[in-house]
Amino acid sequence: MPRARIRVALLATTLLATSATAIGTGTAQAAELSLSVDLTAPSHPISPYVYGMNFADETLAEELRLPVRRWGGNATTRYNFRLDTTNRASDWYFENIAGENADPSALPDGSETDRFVDQDRRTGTDTILTVPLIGWAPKERAKACGFSVEKYGPQQSTDYWAPDCGNGVKPDGTYITGNDPHDTSVEIGPEYVTDWMAHLRGRYGDAAHGGVRFYNLDNEPDIWHSTHRDVHPAGASYDEMRDRTYSIAGAVKAADPDAATLGPVGWGWSSITLSGSDQQRCAIEGCWSNPPDMAAHGGVPFGEWYLRQMQAYEKSHGVRILDYYDNHWYPQGSGVSGGDPGNAETQALRLRQTRTLWDRTYTDESWINQPVYLIPRMKEMIAANYPGTKVAITEYSFGAIGSLNGALTQADVLGIFGREGADLATLWAPPAPADPGAYAFRMYLNYDGKGGRFGDTSVRSTSTDQSRLAVYGATRSGDGALTMMVVNKTGSDLAAPLTITGATPGGTAQVYRYSGADLTGIHREADLPLRAASQRPSTTSPAHATSHASGASPAHAAPATTVSTTFPANSITELVILDTVPPCAPADLDAGRVTATSVTLTWPRATDNVGVTGYEVWRTSAAGTVKATTAATTLTLNGLTPGQRYTLWVRAHDAAGNLSPKSRTIRVTTPRR
């Protein structure tokens, strides 16, 4: 959950009136602004898992066809699946709290986590469950707390409903130490994880057959000394994290080899470089320039060292026990990650702080005070220390999800995840279905209310001023459509031409928009014409050019199209260009071996502006007309009649269903027996 040097900011949802979301006012025709999308440039897939959430409700998850949902947070660090009981740690007086909806006599069936997976199966969503590394779980369903007032004395704060449960802080502000972890908890180890996964496999199957696909290796273990100090008062060290990960991740892989693991699940910026031990000690001693745990490990930052240990395990055991390098992200600018949108300055800062995800030139406007560029940084760490590991951010929040300002920021974040090639991300905490933040997700996952989704292959997209007008483009493999998301982050209408290199002029772009004009829905606006733009030579390699264009040599000028429009103040606009261009006709259809009952046809691959997905092979004879289909460029027609004359031709089709003209027709006569 969000912390600034382990400072918790509570998330709330506050619906803001349109006038309050505007950062600046008025109308501007910004002639210097321009947007471009290049279909001939190198591209990369967008992982569907970047559109995930923690704890999204079923209505929203079903509507969005949510790809992944996480069961995580502080309470999941100490969870007993047999008792369906969590310890709420510092979030709520270190109390054991039993699940309310389970039948105790039926446990572990019907537990909170069972119901979580049940929902995901109903909505077609993949599940992330958190497994404990901490070594403790609640000992019973009965109420118990880590710092009893009767046992440990007066405390600064107690639970109103359970006044014997304190916050573990003495009236003088110092922490209570020396408490007994067994007041609430019992020791657990890898056998606990093995038993829990056996239960899950028994109900749902393994990861390869519809079961739980992902397992978080605990939650923010580098701050256990704060959040779970009743059982883990000392900050987790380099060596402890290695050993506990080896033990628990090894157990996960032994129980379900196809399940994916995510670790070390650090809380934020400090987690990338510092162990929990160094974070705790240097907060007291001020040893930030020479953290002792880091110094004892060759001066290697914690994240890099951790990745090296995971690689060492694979080399030694032949098993990869870490699939995703996972680090949480809450922007640390004042007021940004909270639920309140804040004043105009805070709202502007929130929109700027999306740059912490990618921009090497942006100095973070917080105590961090240096460039973060989180996703490229994580990728570089992986490439240098454990290649093949994926990038995950299983908790993040830029705040104000109940406001238009938060929705604009969230739309920008989702675009950045796709463009920068993150592999998995889950928002903390999810929006309610009516919140503006939910519409940011709808713009990517259901913009038309009929399942229309943003593309799944990112294409190069640039803005002359990303801080005002951000653009993200992607092609959609299902039908070849080009989708482009444009976020106006300002309080002024902005006019900017959008040039698409590699797109054929003609036709129209559909327009879907969410803005302050109506916070309750996405509106279909009038289509925009696609006009010819000045052509320029393509600079990409043939391999890249042919995957997007018609297969023409890159030495030729790529076609270019311009869309001209004005993007309203504080708006999210999606432009959708459906593929209406049919493939070229297959050339040089040839009949190979002809028998009394068969003929083999071959033809060169047809070309298309997006890509050919298959072919229709037609034959006519005295018996009528018959169609066959294939994805290949050859087909043997069997079951022919001896001594019969056949007329044959081929048509290509693309993902959108556009059909090419007929190839040349050929005629063959099957020999008599």
BELKATA-V140689 format. One record per residue. N is the residue number from 1. RES is the residue in three letters. SS is DSSP state (H for helix, E for strand, C for the rest). PSI is psi as a letter, one per 30 degrees, with the letter a starting at -180 (999 if undefined). Layout:
# BELKATA-V140689
n=N res=RES ss=SS psi=PSI
n=N res=RES ss=SS psi=PSI
This chain:
# BELKATA-V140689
n=1 res=MET ss=C psi=l
n=2 res=PRO ss=C psi=k
n=3 res=ARG ss=E psi=k
n=4 res=ALA ss=C psi=j
n=5 res=ARG ss=C psi=h
n=6 res=ILE ss=C psi=h
n=7 res=ARG ss=C psi=k
n=8 res=VAL ss=E psi=k
n=9 res=ALA ss=C psi=j
n=10 res=LEU ss=C psi=k
n=11 res=LEU ss=C psi=k
n=12 res=ALA ss=C psi=l
n=13 res=THR ss=C psi=k
n=14 res=THR ss=C psi=j
n=15 res=LEU ss=C psi=k
n=16 res=LEU ss=C psi=k
n=17 res=ALA ss=C psi=l
n=18 res=THR ss=H psi=e
n=19 res=SER ss=H psi=f
n=20 res=ALA ss=H psi=f
n=21 res=THR ss=H psi=f
n=22 res=ALA ss=C psi=k
n=23 res=ILE ss=C psi=j
n=24 res=GLY ss=C psi=l
n=25 res=THR ss=C psi=l
n=26 res=GLY ss=C psi=a
n=27 res=THR ss=E psi=k
n=28 res=ALA ss=C psi=k
n=29 res=GLN ss=C psi=j
n=30 res=ALA ss=C psi=i
n=31 res=ALA ss=C psi=f
n=32 res=GLU ss=C psi=f
n=33 res=LEU ss=C psi=k
n=34 res=SER ss=E psi=l
n=35 res=LEU ss=E psi=k
n=36 res=SER ss=E psi=k
n=37 res=VAL ss=E psi=k
n=38 res=ASP ss=E psi=j
n=39 res=LEU ss=C psi=f
n=40 res=THR ss=C psi=f
n=41 res=ALA ss=C psi=l
n=42 res=PRO ss=C psi=k
n=43 res=SER ss=C psi=l
n=44 res=HIS ss=E psi=l
n=45 res=PRO ss=E psi=k
n=46 res=ILE ss=C psi=k
n=47 res=SER ss=C psi=k
n=48 res=PRO ss=H psi=f
n=49 res=TYR ss=H psi=f
n=50 res=VAL ss=H psi=f
n=51 res=TYR ss=H psi=h
n=52 res=GLY ss=E psi=l
n=53 res=MET ss=E psi=l
n=54 res=ASN ss=E psi=k
n=55 res=PHE ss=C psi=h
n=56 res=ALA ss=C psi=k
n=57 res=ASP ss=C psi=l
n=58 res=GLU ss=H psi=e
n=59 res=THR ss=H psi=e
n=60 res=LEU ss=H psi=e
n=61 res=ALA ss=H psi=e
n=62 res=GLU ss=H psi=e
n=63 res=GLU ss=H psi=e
n=64 res=LEU ss=H psi=f
n=65 res=ARG ss=C psi=h
n=66 res=LEU ss=C psi=k
n=67 res=PRO ss=C psi=e
n=68 res=VAL ss=E psi=k
n=69 res=ARG ss=E psi=k
n=70 res=ARG ss=E psi=k
n=71 res=TRP ss=E psi=j
n=72 res=GLY ss=C psi=a
n=73 res=GLY ss=C psi=l
n=74 res=ASN ss=H psi=e
n=75 res=ALA ss=H psi=f
n=76 res=THR ss=H psi=f
n=77 res=THR ss=H psi=e
n=78 res=ARG ss=C psi=j
n=79 res=TYR ss=E psi=k
n=80 res=ASN ss=E psi=j
n=81 res=PHE ss=C psi=f
n=82 res=ARG ss=C psi=e
n=83 res=LEU ss=C psi=f
n=84 res=ASP ss=C psi=h
n=85 res=THR ss=E psi=k
n=86 res=THR ss=E psi=l
n=87 res=ASN ss=E psi=k
n=88 res=ARG ss=C psi=g
n=89 res=ALA ss=H psi=b
n=90 res=SER ss=H psi=f
n=91 res=ASP ss=H psi=e
n=92 res=TRP ss=H psi=i
n=93 res=TYR ss=C psi=g
n=94 res=PHE ss=C psi=h
n=95 res=GLU ss=E psi=k
n=96 res=ASN ss=E psi=k
n=97 res=ILE ss=E psi=k
n=98 res=ALA ss=E psi=k
n=99 res=GLY ss=C psi=k
n=100 res=GLU ss=C psi=f
n=101 res=ASN ss=C psi=f
n=102 res=ALA ss=C psi=l
n=103 res=ASP ss=C psi=j
n=104 res=PRO ss=H psi=e
n=105 res=SER ss=H psi=f
n=106 res=ALA ss=H psi=f
n=107 res=LEU ss=C psi=k
n=108 res=PRO ss=C psi=f
n=109 res=ASP ss=C psi=k
n=110 res=GLY ss=C psi=g
n=111 res=SER ss=C psi=l
n=112 res=GLU ss=H psi=e
n=113 res=THR ss=H psi=e
n=114 res=ASP ss=H psi=e
n=115 res=ARG ss=H psi=e
n=116 res=PHE ss=H psi=e
n=117 res=VAL ss=H psi=e
n=118 res=ASP ss=H psi=e
n=119 res=GLN ss=H psi=e
n=120 res=ASP ss=H psi=e
n=121 res=ARG ss=H psi=e
n=122 res=ARG ss=H psi=e
n=123 res=THR ss=H psi=g
n=124 res=GLY ss=C psi=h
n=125 res=THR ss=C psi=k
n=126 res=ASP ss=E psi=k
n=127 res=THR ss=E psi=k
n=128 res=ILE ss=E psi=k
n=129 res=LEU ss=E psi=k
n=130 res=THR ss=E psi=k
n=131 res=VAL ss=E psi=k
n=132 res=PRO ss=C psi=k
n=133 res=LEU ss=C psi=f
n=134 res=ILE ss=C psi=f
n=135 res=GLY ss=C psi=g
n=136 res=TRP ss=E psi=k
n=137 res=ALA ss=E psi=l
n=138 res=PRO ss=E psi=k
n=139 res=LYS ss=C psi=f
n=140 res=GLU ss=C psi=l
n=141 res=ARG ss=C psi=f
n=142 res=ALA ss=C psi=l
n=143 res=LYS ss=C psi=k
n=144 res=ALA ss=E psi=l
n=145 res=CYS ss=E psi=l
n=146 res=GLY ss=C psi=f
n=147 res=PHE ss=C psi=i
n=148 res=SER ss=E psi=k
n=149 res=VAL ss=H psi=e
n=150 res=GLU ss=H psi=e
n=151 res=LYS ss=H psi=e
n=152 res=TYR ss=H psi=g
n=153 res=GLY ss=C psi=l
n=154 res=PRO ss=C psi=k
n=155 res=GLN ss=C psi=l
n=156 res=GLN ss=C psi=e
n=157 res=SER ss=C psi=k
n=158 res=THR ss=E psi=l
n=159 res=ASP ss=C psi=k
n=160 res=TYR ss=C psi=e
n=161 res=TRP ss=C psi=f
n=162 res=ALA ss=C psi=i
n=163 res=PRO ss=C psi=f
n=164 res=ASP ss=C psi=f
n=165 res=CYS ss=E psi=j
n=166 res=GLY ss=E psi=l
n=167 res=ASN ss=C psi=g
n=168 res=GLY ss=C psi=g
n=169 res=VAL ss=E psi=k
n=170 res=LYS ss=C psi=l
n=171 res=PRO ss=C psi=f
n=172 res=ASP ss=C psi=g
n=173 res=GLY ss=C psi=f
n=174 res=THR ss=C psi=l
n=175 res=TYR ss=E psi=k
n=176 res=ILE ss=C psi=k
n=177 res=THR ss=C psi=l
n=178 res=GLY ss=C psi=g
n=179 res=ASN ss=C psi=l
n=180 res=ASP ss=C psi=j
n=181 res=PRO ss=H psi=f
n=182 res=HIS ss=H psi=f
n=183 res=ASP ss=H psi=e
n=184 res=THR ss=C psi=f
n=185 res=SER ss=E psi=l
n=186 res=VAL ss=E psi=k
n=187 res=GLU ss=E psi=k
n=188 res=ILE ss=C psi=l
n=189 res=GLY ss=C psi=a
n=190 res=PRO ss=H psi=f
n=191 res=GLU ss=H psi=e
n=192 res=TYR ss=H psi=e
n=193 res=VAL ss=H psi=e
n=194 res=THR ss=H psi=e
n=195 res=ASP ss=H psi=e
n=196 res=TRP ss=H psi=e
n=197 res=MET ss=H psi=e
n=198 res=ALA ss=H psi=e
n=199 res=HIS ss=H psi=e
n=200 res=LEU ss=H psi=e
n=201 res=ARG ss=H psi=e
n=202 res=GLY ss=H psi=e
n=203 res=ARG ss=H psi=e
n=204 res=TYR ss=H psi=f
n=205 res=GLY ss=C psi=l
n=206 res=ASP ss=C psi=l
n=207 res=ALA ss=H psi=e
n=208 res=ALA ss=H psi=f
n=209 res=HIS ss=H psi=h
n=210 res=GLY ss=C psi=g
n=211 res=GLY ss=C psi=a
n=212 res=VAL ss=C psi=k
n=213 res=ARG ss=C psi=e
n=214 res=PHE ss=E psi=k
n=215 res=TYR ss=E psi=j
n=216 res=ASN ss=E psi=k
n=217 res=LEU ss=E psi=i
n=218 res=ASP ss=C psi=a
n=219 res=ASN ss=C psi=j
n=220 res=GLU ss=C psi=h
n=221 res=PRO ss=H psi=f
n=222 res=ASP ss=H psi=f
n=223 res=ILE ss=H psi=g
n=224 res=TRP ss=H psi=e
n=225 res=HIS ss=H psi=f
n=226 res=SER ss=H psi=e
n=227 res=THR ss=H psi=e
n=228 res=HIS ss=C psi=h
n=229 res=ARG ss=C psi=f
n=230 res=ASP ss=C psi=f
n=231 res=VAL ss=C psi=f
n=232 res=HIS ss=C psi=i
n=233 res=PRO ss=C psi=f
n=234 res=ALA ss=C psi=k
n=235 res=GLY ss=C psi=k
n=236 res=ALA ss=C psi=k
n=237 res=SER ss=C psi=l
n=238 res=TYR ss=H psi=e
n=239 res=ASP ss=H psi=e
n=240 res=GLU ss=H psi=e
n=241 res=MET ss=H psi=e
n=242 res=ARG ss=H psi=e
n=243 res=ASP ss=H psi=e
n=244 res=ARG ss=H psi=e
n=245 res=THR ss=H psi=e
n=246 res=TYR ss=H psi=e
n=247 res=SER ss=H psi=e
n=248 res=ILE ss=H psi=e
n=249 res=ALA ss=H psi=e
n=250 res=GLY ss=H psi=e
n=251 res=ALA ss=H psi=e
n=252 res=VAL ss=H psi=e
n=253 res=LYS ss=H psi=e
n=254 res=ALA ss=H psi=e
n=255 res=ALA ss=H psi=e
n=256 res=ASP ss=C psi=i
n=257 res=PRO ss=C psi=f
n=258 res=ASP ss=C psi=f
n=259 res=ALA ss=C psi=k
n=260 res=ALA ss=E psi=k
n=261 res=THR ss=E psi=k
n=262 res=LEU ss=E psi=k
n=263 res=GLY ss=E psi=l
n=264 res=PRO ss=E psi=g
n=265 res=VAL ss=E psi=h
n=266 res=GLY ss=E psi=l
n=267 res=TRP ss=C psi=f
n=268 res=GLY ss=C psi=b
n=269 res=TRP ss=H psi=e
n=270 res=SER ss=H psi=f
n=271 res=SER ss=H psi=f
n=272 res=ILE ss=H psi=e
n=273 res=THR ss=H psi=f
n=274 res=LEU ss=C psi=k
n=275 res=SER ss=C psi=l
n=276 res=GLY ss=H psi=e
n=277 res=SER ss=H psi=e
n=278 res=ASP ss=H psi=e
n=279 res=GLN ss=H psi=e
n=280 res=GLN ss=H psi=e
n=281 res=ARG ss=H psi=e
n=282 res=CYS ss=H psi=f
n=283 res=ALA ss=H psi=f
n=284 res=ILE ss=H psi=e
n=285 res=GLU ss=H psi=f
n=286 res=GLY ss=C psi=h
n=287 res=CYS ss=C psi=h
n=288 res=TRP ss=H psi=f
n=289 res=SER ss=H psi=f
n=290 res=ASN ss=H psi=i
n=291 res=PRO ss=C psi=k
n=292 res=PRO ss=H psi=e
n=293 res=ASP ss=H psi=e
n=294 res=MET ss=H psi=e
n=295 res=ALA ss=H psi=e
n=296 res=ALA ss=C psi=f
n=297 res=HIS ss=C psi=h
n=298 res=GLY ss=C psi=g
n=299 res=GLY ss=C psi=g
n=300 res=VAL ss=C psi=k
n=301 res=PRO ss=C psi=k
n=302 res=PHE ss=H psi=e
n=303 res=GLY ss=H psi=e
n=304 res=GLU ss=H psi=e
n=305 res=TRP ss=H psi=e
n=306 res=TYR ss=H psi=e
n=307 res=LEU ss=H psi=e
n=308 res=ARG ss=H psi=e
n=309 res=GLN ss=H psi=e
n=310 res=MET ss=H psi=e
n=311 res=GLN ss=H psi=e
n=312 res=ALA ss=H psi=e
n=313 res=TYR ss=H psi=e
n=314 res=GLU ss=H psi=e
n=315 res=LYS ss=H psi=e
n=316 res=SER ss=H psi=e
n=317 res=HIS ss=H psi=f
n=318 res=GLY ss=C psi=g
n=319 res=VAL ss=C psi=k
n=320 res=ARG ss=C psi=j
n=321 res=ILE ss=C psi=f
n=322 res=LEU ss=C psi=j
n=323 res=ASP ss=C psi=e
n=324 res=TYR ss=E psi=k
n=325 res=TYR ss=E psi=j
n=326 res=ASP ss=E psi=k
n=327 res=ASN ss=E psi=k
n=328 res=HIS ss=C psi=l
n=329 res=TRP ss=E psi=j
n=330 res=TYR ss=E psi=j
n=331 res=PRO ss=C psi=k
n=332 res=GLN ss=C psi=g
n=333 res=GLY ss=C psi=k
n=334 res=SER ss=C psi=k
n=335 res=GLY ss=C psi=g
n=336 res=VAL ss=C psi=e
n=337 res=SER ss=C psi=g
n=338 res=GLY ss=C psi=l
n=339 res=GLY ss=C psi=f
n=340 res=ASP ss=C psi=k
n=341 res=PRO ss=C psi=e
n=342 res=GLY ss=C psi=a
n=343 res=ASN ss=C psi=a
n=344 res=ALA ss=H psi=e
n=345 res=GLU ss=H psi=e
n=346 res=THR ss=H psi=e
n=347 res=GLN ss=H psi=e
n=348 res=ALA ss=H psi=e
n=349 res=LEU ss=H psi=e
n=350 res=ARG ss=H psi=e
n=351 res=LEU ss=H psi=e
n=352 res=ARG ss=H psi=e
n=353 res=GLN ss=H psi=f
n=354 res=THR ss=H psi=f
n=355 res=ARG ss=H psi=f
n=356 res=THR ss=H psi=f
n=357 res=LEU ss=H psi=f
n=358 res=TRP ss=C psi=f
n=359 res=ASP ss=C psi=j
n=360 res=ARG ss=C psi=f
n=361 res=THR ss=C psi=f
n=362 res=TYR ss=C psi=j
n=363 res=THR ss=E psi=j
n=364 res=ASP ss=C psi=k
n=365 res=GLU ss=C psi=i
n=366 res=SER ss=C psi=a
n=367 res=TRP ss=C psi=f
n=368 res=ILE ss=C psi=e
n=369 res=ASN ss=C psi=h
n=370 res=GLN ss=C psi=l
n=371 res=PRO ss=E psi=k
n=372 res=VAL ss=C psi=e
n=373 res=TYR ss=C psi=i
n=374 res=LEU ss=H psi=e
n=375 res=ILE ss=H psi=e
n=376 res=PRO ss=H psi=e
n=377 res=ARG ss=H psi=e
n=378 res=MET ss=H psi=e
n=379 res=LYS ss=H psi=e
n=380 res=GLU ss=H psi=e
n=381 res=MET ss=H psi=e
n=382 res=ILE ss=H psi=e
n=383 res=ALA ss=H psi=e
n=384 res=ALA ss=H psi=f
n=385 res=ASN ss=H psi=f
n=386 res=TYR ss=C psi=i
n=387 res=PRO ss=C psi=k
n=388 res=GLY ss=C psi=f
n=389 res=THR ss=C psi=k
n=390 res=LYS ss=E psi=l
n=391 res=VAL ss=E psi=k
n=392 res=ALA ss=E psi=k
n=393 res=ILE ss=E psi=i
n=394 res=THR ss=C psi=f
n=395 res=GLU ss=C psi=k
n=396 res=TYR ss=E psi=l
n=397 res=SER ss=E psi=k
n=398 res=PHE ss=C psi=g
n=399 res=GLY ss=C psi=l
n=400 res=ALA ss=C psi=h
n=401 res=ILE ss=C psi=f
n=402 res=GLY ss=C psi=g
n=403 res=SER ss=C psi=l
n=404 res=LEU ss=H psi=e
n=405 res=ASN ss=H psi=e
n=406 res=GLY ss=H psi=e
n=407 res=ALA ss=H psi=e
n=408 res=LEU ss=H psi=e
n=409 res=THR ss=H psi=e
n=410 res=GLN ss=H psi=e
n=411 res=ALA ss=H psi=e
n=412 res=ASP ss=H psi=e
n=413 res=VAL ss=H psi=e
n=414 res=LEU ss=H psi=e
n=415 res=GLY ss=H psi=e
n=416 res=ILE ss=H psi=e
n=417 res=PHE ss=H psi=e
n=418 res=GLY ss=H psi=e
n=419 res=ARG ss=H psi=e
n=420 res=GLU ss=H psi=f
n=421 res=GLY ss=C psi=h
n=422 res=ALA ss=C psi=l
n=423 res=ASP ss=C psi=f
n=424 res=LEU ss=E psi=k
n=425 res=ALA ss=E psi=k
n=426 res=THR ss=E psi=k
n=427 res=LEU ss=E psi=k
n=428 res=TRP ss=C psi=k
n=429 res=ALA ss=C psi=l
n=430 res=PRO ss=C psi=l
n=431 res=PRO ss=C psi=l
n=432 res=ALA ss=C psi=l
n=433 res=PRO ss=C psi=e
n=434 res=ALA ss=C psi=f
n=435 res=ASP ss=C psi=k
n=436 res=PRO ss=H psi=e
n=437 res=GLY ss=H psi=e
n=438 res=ALA ss=H psi=e
n=439 res=TYR ss=H psi=f
n=440 res=ALA ss=H psi=e
n=441 res=PHE ss=H psi=e
n=442 res=ARG ss=H psi=e
n=443 res=MET ss=H psi=f
n=444 res=TYR ss=H psi=f
n=445 res=LEU ss=H psi=f
n=446 res=ASN ss=C psi=h
n=447 res=TYR ss=C psi=f
n=448 res=ASP ss=C psi=g
n=449 res=GLY ss=C psi=g
n=450 res=LYS ss=C psi=g
n=451 res=GLY ss=C psi=g
n=452 res=GLY ss=C psi=k
n=453 res=ARG ss=C psi=l
n=454 res=PHE ss=C psi=l
n=455 res=GLY ss=C psi=l
n=456 res=ASP ss=C psi=g
n=457 res=THR ss=E psi=j
n=458 res=SER ss=E psi=k
n=459 res=VAL ss=E psi=l
n=460 res=ARG ss=E psi=k
n=461 res=SER ss=E psi=k
n=462 res=THR ss=E psi=l
n=463 res=SER ss=E psi=k
n=464 res=THR ss=C psi=f
n=465 res=ASP ss=C psi=i
n=466 res=GLN ss=C psi=f
n=467 res=SER ss=C psi=f
n=468 res=ARG ss=C psi=e
n=469 res=LEU ss=E psi=j
n=470 res=ALA ss=E psi=k
n=471 res=VAL ss=E psi=k
n=472 res=TYR ss=E psi=k
n=473 res=GLY ss=E psi=k
n=474 res=ALA ss=E psi=k
n=475 res=THR ss=E psi=l
n=476 res=ARG ss=C psi=j
n=477 res=SER ss=C psi=f
n=478 res=GLY ss=C psi=e
n=479 res=ASP ss=C psi=g
n=480 res=GLY ss=C psi=g
n=481 res=ALA ss=C psi=l
n=482 res=LEU ss=E psi=k
n=483 res=THR ss=E psi=k
n=484 res=MET ss=E psi=k
n=485 res=MET ss=E psi=k
n=486 res=VAL ss=E psi=k
n=487 res=VAL ss=E psi=j
n=488 res=ASN ss=E psi=j
n=489 res=LYS ss=C psi=g
n=490 res=THR ss=C psi=l
n=491 res=GLY ss=C psi=g
n=492 res=SER ss=C psi=k
n=493 res=ASP ss=E psi=k
n=494 res=LEU ss=E psi=k
n=495 res=ALA ss=E psi=k
n=496 res=ALA ss=C psi=k
n=497 res=PRO ss=E psi=k
n=498 res=LEU ss=E psi=j
n=499 res=THR ss=E psi=k
n=500 res=ILE ss=E psi=j
n=501 res=THR ss=E psi=k
n=502 res=GLY ss=C psi=f
n=503 res=ALA ss=C psi=k
n=504 res=THR ss=C psi=k
n=505 res=PRO ss=C psi=l
n=506 res=GLY ss=C psi=l
n=507 res=GLY ss=C psi=a
n=508 res=THR ss=E psi=l
n=509 res=ALA ss=E psi=k
n=510 res=GLN ss=E psi=k
n=511 res=VAL ss=E psi=k
n=512 res=TYR ss=E psi=k
n=513 res=ARG ss=E psi=k
n=514 res=TYR ss=E psi=k
n=515 res=SER ss=E psi=l
n=516 res=GLY ss=C psi=f
n=517 res=ALA ss=C psi=f
n=518 res=ASP ss=E psi=j
n=519 res=LEU ss=E psi=f
n=520 res=THR ss=E psi=g
n=521 res=GLY ss=E psi=l
n=522 res=ILE ss=E psi=k
n=523 res=HIS ss=E psi=k
n=524 res=ARG ss=E psi=j
n=525 res=GLU ss=E psi=l
n=526 res=ALA ss=E psi=k
n=527 res=ASP ss=E psi=l
n=528 res=LEU ss=E psi=k
n=529 res=PRO ss=E psi=k
n=530 res=LEU ss=C psi=j
n=531 res=ARG ss=E psi=l
n=532 res=ALA ss=E psi=k
n=533 res=ALA ss=C psi=l
n=534 res=SER ss=C psi=k
n=535 res=GLN ss=C psi=l
n=536 res=ARG ss=E psi=l
n=537 res=PRO ss=E psi=k
n=538 res=SER ss=C psi=k
n=539 res=THR ss=C psi=g
n=540 res=THR ss=C psi=l
n=541 res=SER ss=C psi=l
n=542 res=PRO ss=H psi=e
n=543 res=ALA ss=H psi=e
n=544 res=HIS ss=H psi=e
n=545 res=ALA ss=H psi=e
n=546 res=THR ss=H psi=f
n=547 res=SER ss=H psi=f
n=548 res=HIS ss=H psi=e
n=549 res=ALA ss=C psi=a
n=550 res=SER ss=C psi=g
n=551 res=GLY ss=C psi=g
n=552 res=ALA ss=C psi=l
n=553 res=SER ss=C psi=k
n=554 res=PRO ss=C psi=f
n=555 res=ALA ss=C psi=f
n=556 res=HIS ss=C psi=l
n=557 res=ALA ss=E psi=k
n=558 res=ALA ss=E psi=k
n=559 res=PRO ss=C psi=l
n=560 res=ALA ss=E psi=k
n=561 res=THR ss=E psi=k
n=562 res=THR ss=E psi=k
n=563 res=VAL ss=E psi=k
n=564 res=SER ss=C psi=k
n=565 res=THR ss=C psi=l
n=566 res=THR ss=E psi=k
n=567 res=PHE ss=E psi=j
n=568 res=PRO ss=C psi=l
n=569 res=ALA ss=C psi=k
n=570 res=ASN ss=C psi=i
n=571 res=SER ss=E psi=l
n=572 res=ILE ss=E psi=k
n=573 res=THR ss=E psi=k
n=574 res=GLU ss=E psi=k
n=575 res=LEU ss=E psi=k
n=576 res=VAL ss=E psi=j
n=577 res=ILE ss=E psi=j
n=578 res=LEU ss=C psi=k
n=579 res=ASP ss=C psi=j
n=580 res=THR ss=C psi=g
n=581 res=VAL ss=C psi=j
n=582 res=PRO ss=C psi=l
n=583 res=PRO ss=C psi=l
n=584 res=CYS ss=C psi=l
n=585 res=ALA ss=C psi=k
n=586 res=PRO ss=C psi=k
n=587 res=ALA ss=C psi=l
n=588 res=ASP ss=C psi=h
n=589 res=LEU ss=C psi=k
n=590 res=ASP ss=E psi=k
n=591 res=ALA ss=E psi=k
n=592 res=GLY ss=E psi=b
n=593 res=ARG ss=E psi=k
n=594 res=VAL ss=E psi=k
n=595 res=THR ss=C psi=a
n=596 res=ALA ss=C psi=f
n=597 res=THR ss=C psi=g
n=598 res=SER ss=C psi=l
n=599 res=VAL ss=E psi=k
n=600 res=THR ss=E psi=k
n=601 res=LEU ss=E psi=k
n=602 res=THR ss=E psi=l
n=603 res=TRP ss=C psi=l
n=604 res=PRO ss=C psi=l
n=605 res=ARG ss=C psi=k
n=606 res=ALA ss=C psi=l
n=607 res=THR ss=C psi=l
n=608 res=ASP ss=C psi=l
n=609 res=ASN ss=C psi=f
n=610 res=VAL ss=C psi=e
n=611 res=GLY ss=C psi=k
n=612 res=VAL ss=E psi=k
n=613 res=THR ss=E psi=f
n=614 res=GLY ss=E psi=a
n=615 res=TYR ss=E psi=k
n=616 res=GLU ss=E psi=k
n=617 res=VAL ss=E psi=j
n=618 res=TRP ss=E psi=k
n=619 res=ARG ss=E psi=k
n=620 res=THR ss=E psi=k
n=621 res=SER ss=E psi=a
n=622 res=ALA ss=C psi=f
n=623 res=ALA ss=C psi=f
n=624 res=GLY ss=E psi=a
n=625 res=THR ss=E psi=k
n=626 res=VAL ss=E psi=k
n=627 res=LYS ss=E psi=k
n=628 res=ALA ss=E psi=l
n=629 res=THR ss=E psi=l
n=630 res=THR ss=E psi=l
n=631 res=ALA ss=C psi=f
n=632 res=ALA ss=C psi=l
n=633 res=THR ss=C psi=g
n=634 res=THR ss=E psi=k
n=635 res=LEU ss=E psi=k
n=636 res=THR ss=E psi=k
n=637 res=LEU ss=E psi=j
n=638 res=ASN ss=C psi=l
n=639 res=GLY ss=C psi=g
n=640 res=LEU ss=C psi=l
n=641 res=THR ss=C psi=k
n=642 res=PRO ss=C psi=k
n=643 res=GLY ss=C psi=g
n=644 res=GLN ss=C psi=k
n=645 res=ARG ss=E psi=k
n=646 res=TYR ss=E psi=k
n=647 res=THR ss=E psi=k
n=648 res=LEU ss=E psi=k
n=649 res=TRP ss=E psi=l
n=650 res=VAL ss=E psi=k
n=651 res=ARG ss=E psi=k
n=652 res=ALA ss=E psi=l
n=653 res=HIS ss=E psi=l
n=654 res=ASP ss=E psi=a
n=655 res=ALA ss=C psi=f
n=656 res=ALA ss=C psi=f
n=657 res=GLY ss=C psi=g
n=658 res=ASN ss=C psi=k
n=659 res=LEU ss=E psi=k
n=660 res=SER ss=C psi=l
n=661 res=PRO ss=C psi=l
n=662 res=LYS ss=C psi=k
n=663 res=SER ss=C psi=l
n=664 res=ARG ss=C psi=k
n=665 res=THR ss=C psi=k
n=666 res=ILE ss=E psi=l
n=667 res=ARG ss=E psi=k
n=668 res=VAL ss=E psi=l
n=669 res=THR ss=E psi=k
n=670 res=THR ss=C psi=k
n=671 res=PRO ss=C psi=l
n=672 res=ARG ss=C psi=l
n=673 res=ARG ss=C psi=999
